[in-house]
Amino acid sequence: MVTDATYSPADSASPSALVFHGPKKNLVTGVAMTAAGLMAFSMGMTDTFFIEAMAWTFLIWGVLMAYSNLLEMNETYTLTDGSLTITNPLRFWGAKRTWLWKYVSRVDAIIKRNDPTAEDVKIHVFYTPPQQPGVFHRADVAFNPELIKAIVSRASLKIEKGSAFANLDVIPQNSPGVYSWK
């Protein structure tokens, strides 16, 4: 069982709503790279072009890494009887997305290695807008068995026949691949 992504029924607006939060992430790498880039400038180490370019690279990559981890940490998934709502106050574009269950068309679990842990499983939830039948929107979700079970059951999706990932509580250890619910 994954304890990264948390579930809190107290946050829900209605009694049948489930609220899940993104996983806890470590911001140390991003903060350290940002600090190293800033310190290179403040310590006067940027006399040559190459060192200045490295300092800017550290600064930019550090900010991007920290922002990426903050985005994942602040993601909130609210599952109601009628829809899946994905909100993130730090996302400047599409901070709130509401997907009706009848248009959630697919859930994929992607495992690329043997003996995977929960962090190695990538989950993609696909949504087809009713106005655009050929367009797919995708949400990348941290692996959380309770969240995936709730999405699959509320969207009335069925796992592909012969799949080794029928039980979401047990990650297949010796069969990497893509497991789909359609």
N, C-alpha and C positions, 0 to 999 in steps of 0.2 A: 504494500500500500504506500502511496506517495503522500508525504506530509507537507510538501512544498506548497501546493495550491490549497488554499483553505476554503472551507464551506461554512457559511454563516447564515442560518435560517432567520436570525434576528434582523438582518438587513433587508429582508424581502418585503415587498409592498403588499402582497396578498398571501394568504395562508398556503397556497399551492406553489408559490414561487420559490425557486432555489437560487441562491447566490453563491458563486464561486469567485475566488480572487486568484490572481496570477501567482506564480511561484516566487519565493524569496530568492534574490540574486545577490551576488557579491560585487560591490562597486569598487573594491580596492584597486583592481588593475586600471580601470579608467581614471580614477582619482590620482593614482600614482603617475600615470603617463602625463596627465594634464599638469600636475605639479612639476614633473621633471622638465616639461617644455617651458613652463613659466619661469622656473628657476634658472634655466640656461640663459634667458634674456636678462633676468635681474642680476645674475652673477657676472655679466659681461663676457660670456663665453661665445658670443655670436659674431666674432670678428671676421671669420671667413664665411663664404657663401655656403659651403657644405654643412658646417655646424649650424648655421642659421636655418637651413632647409630641414635638417634633422630636428631641430627644436620645434619648428612649425609643424612637422609631421607628428611628433609626439603630442603636441598640444591638440591638434585636430583629431587624431585617433583617440586620444584620451577622452575628449568631450563626446565623440560619437559612441564610444564603448559605454560610458556612463549613461548617456541618454538612452541607448538601446536597452540596457538593463533596467532602467527606470520605466521604460515603456512596458516591458514584460511584467514588472512588479505591480504596476497600477492598472492592469487589465482586469475588468470585472465582467463576469458572465452571469446574466440573470435569465433563468429559465422559468417561463410561465406556461400556462396551458396553451396559450396562443402563439407565443413567439420566443425567440432567443434574442436577447439584447446584449450587445457587446459595447461596453463603454470604457473610455480611457481619457481622463482629463488632460493628459500630457500630449495626446496626439492632436496636432494642429489641423489635420485633415480628417474628416469623418470621425469625430470624437465619440459619436454614438451611432451604432448600426443596429437596426431592428430587423430581424429575419423571421418571417412567418414559417411555421413548421412545415407546411405543405410544400414550400419551395426549397427546403434544405434537402438536397438531392443525394448527398454522398458524404461519407466520413472515411478517410484513409488513415491507417496507422502504418508508418514507414519505419522499418527496422533495417539498418545497413550493416550490422555486425553480429557475430556470434556472441553469446553470453551478454546480452544487453541489460543495462539498468534502465530505470524509468527515465533518466535524462537522455538516453540514447533513442527513445521512441519519439518520433515526430508525428503529431496528429494534425491533419488538415480537414477542415469542415468546409464543404462546398455549398454554395447557395446560388440558385438561378433566379434572377429577378423575373417577375411575371410579365413585364413589358418587353424583356429582352431574352427570348428563349435560348439563344446561342451563346449567351455570356455567362461566365461563372465568376462568382466572387469567392475568395478563399480566406478563411481565418486560420491562422496557425495557433494551436492550443497546446499548452504544456500538458503532458500526460498525467491524467488524474482519472483513475478508474470510475469513480462515482460520477464525475462530470461527463465522461464519454458514454457511460451507461444511460444517463439521463437524456443526453442528446439523441442517442440512437433510439431509445424507446419513445420519446416524444415526437420524433420525426418519422416514426414507424419504418425504420430502415432494417433490412435483414442482411446478415453476414453472408458473404459468398460461400457456396457449398465447399466443404472439404477444408475450410480454413483452420489453421492451427491456433488461431487467436480468438476462438469462440468465447472463452472465459477471460474477461478483461482483467481479472485479478491476478492472472498468471501470464507473464510475458513469455512467448516462445523463445527458448534459449538457443536452439540449434537450427533455426530456420529463418534466416533473414529474408525480407521481402516486403511487399506491399499488401496489406490486408484491408479489404474494403467492405463497407456496409452500404448497400444501395437500397 
